Amino acid sequence: MNKKKYLVIFSIVIVTILAVVVLFVSNLYTGPAEEQDNNIELEGIVNHVVDGDTLDINNVRVRLALVDTPERGQDGYNEAKDFVKNLCLNKKGQVDIDDGQRRGDRYGREIAVVYCDGININKALVENNLAKIYIRYCDVSEFAKEKWAIKDCS
C-alpha cells in the first residue's frame, strides 16, 4: 500500500476513534440541569430571597430541604443569602417538594429542593460550605440519599 493511502486510512481511523471517545465522554457528564428529575411541582420566578435557606417563588415561601444556613447575626449569614440571591433572584426557579415533608413546616413553608436556572441550590450551598445538612430531618426527607446529603444523613 502506498504512503498516501496509508495516511488517509490512518486519519479516518483516528477521527473515528476520537468521535467515539467524545460521544462516550459526553454521555458520562451530567451537568447541573441534567440532575433534575421530573418531579417539579412549582415553577416560576424567584421574587424574594429571605435568607440562605428560604426564598419565594411566585410568592410561595419555600424552605430548602435538609439545608441549614446561618441565621441573621451569625457568621456566614450574608454570604449564604448573597449566594442564593446571585443564583436565584429574578430567575427561573423550579421546586421539587420533599415527599417526606408534604405538610410543610410550622411556618407554612413548602420544604423542597430548588433549582435556579437548572442548578440545585440545596446542593450548591452545601458544596460551597455555606450550609450544613440539617440532620434532624434525614429520617423523613426523600432527599437524604442524594449525593450532597448522604454523608451526613447516613
Secondary structure as UniProt FT lines:
FT   HELIX           3..28
FT   HELIX           32..35
FT   STRAND          42..51
FT   TURN            52..53
FT   STRAND          54..57
FT   TURN            58..59
FT   STRAND          60..64
FT   TURN            65..66
FT   STRAND          67..68
FT   TURN            72..73
FT   TURN            75..76
FT   HELIX           77..88
FT   TURN            89..90
FT   STRAND          92..97
FT   HELIX           99..101
FT   TURN            102..103
FT   TURN            106..107
FT   STRAND          110..116
FT   TURN            117..118
FT   STRAND          119..120
FT   HELIX           121..127
FT   TURN            128..129
FT   STRAND          132..133
FT   HELIX           135..137
FT   TURN            138..140
FT   TURN            142..145
FT   HELIX           147..153
//
